[in-house]
């Protein structure tokens, strides 16, 4: 069953489940019990994924595409065949985290939708297309651009057509092809006007489909070919184009700085000793007042492609240990739902174009039940330090029903996600890095910096190792930093399911849990554990010194610290007991796992649904443990 579906960890396994529990030792045999507890653990599999670089986040993929695609591809002439082959190989190999790209998925019953997830000026645009059941595109061209398609979910059918002599759509070529997200070899397609026209459709009546489209170079409109009619232009992006006239000031006024220079100078302020003082707050505001965008920055951060008909497009252009800079592109009348940015977090805001309304709500249980206590109009060119927005519920709205707006926000400590509140519930949305310039993904960040950042981080196991290497190389390892890092991390389920599936096919021994060695480094060990289902409980017992962190990736797990032979008694005593839920993290120190407080740690699972847990040990586990 696992061989047929390597991502399905739930099917019944034919082997019997055996509990790993051992008889409790009598008083005075504590050391022997600890050695036995270690030696009786199941042998680890050292299965490694052949290419663990394939699990990436969207910013990392955008950066890869910047490296693979020509900087300024020509319109009309096909890209070199070797370039097409390399890009297709990249798209086939990478596995994006569904929890990341699903945040950008917007479905509409009337038509399929396009949502920007990556951009490089004059080079390419990456759009997430969402297809309801039975939806299809018209027959269309690509205005001389090169179109790469990668399936993320479901299936799409591609029909190709020849060009007719009169410039209309000609006959269909061959049988329709099917792109399938479940089959890597069929998950990627390429199209160019020199190859003809095509039409994309979701043939399913039961499942929606999501596809990632890379257009190089970006284009604003294409030709569509209605049945029996003449071709007509159709917009690919928003028709709203902000006025970038203020960029003339950058060259004319020595007091005006570009947005890139603003971010560079902002980074220079992060080491200031009085960064919380009033003088520092005003220095940032003065710096923001002086910031304007150059032509390239307008094209990079606020082009027509950056405006959505569904919601304001918010994206990060800079993030370091102390500050994050967010640009928001507002279509007419758009607003963000009520939210706070977190206690102790400061926000500066400049309106680059348009006019916004800032509203603060009176204290109340829910924002939609509260009255607006204060409204402030923020005009074009204005810059503000909004002191109370960290704890006060507030919202922002584009005041115009006809004109777009563009704003810059600075947050300290860094903010990379918003939690919005409405009558429909709470929605958490992570802010993307649309432009793959500078550090992508986790590059350039320390574990401590990520701990201060408000937001989740989409990590691979390789990315986790990189951050742990930094933290454990410090002389003063902070357990809370590692715990916060694990709590904020969002791992790709496909990655850990693939590792477990490969390992379980190789392990012949029975019994639960199953352990997979993810990393054995100088300062730490990472273990992935799978706890099966069955009539009997599966139990693992540990003893020793050091620190350990446990993150629950799926399901729930019982954890107990136990003392042996206390107060002259032969019976074990439970010192602490807890149930770890999905996405929760626990930390145990050497003081709890040996010495005066506890002798061993017992983890158990007895639920009908499986559990997957990730364990980090510092210092690393001994080789004897690895060999069973």
Protein Blocks (a to p, Z undefined) as FASTA:
>chain_A
ZZmmmmlckbccfbdcddfbdcdddehilmmmmmmmmmmpccddfbdcfblmlpccfklm
mmmmmmmpcfbacehiacdfklmmmmmmmmmmpccdfklmmmmpccdfkbccdddfbdce
hkbccddddddehiacddddeehpacddddfehjdddddddddfkopacddehjdddddf
klmklmcccddfkloccddddfbfkbccddddddddddfbdcdddehiacddddfbdfbd
cdfklmmmmmmpmkbccfklmmmmmmmmmmpfklmbmklmmmmmmmmmmpccdfklmmmm
mcfklpcfkbccdddfbdcfkbccddddddehiacddddebehiacddddfbdcdddddd
dddfblklpccfbdcdddehiacddfklmmmccddddfbfkbccddddddddddfbdcdd
dfkbccddddddfblghjehjeoiafklmmmpgcdddddfklmmmmmmmmmmpmbdcfkl
mmmmmmmpccdfklmmmmmmmmmmmpmbgcddddddfbdcfkbccddddddedjbdcddd
dededddddddfbhcdddddddehihhiabdcdfbdcdddehiacdddfklmgcjlbmbd
cdddfbfbdcdddddddddddfklmnZZ
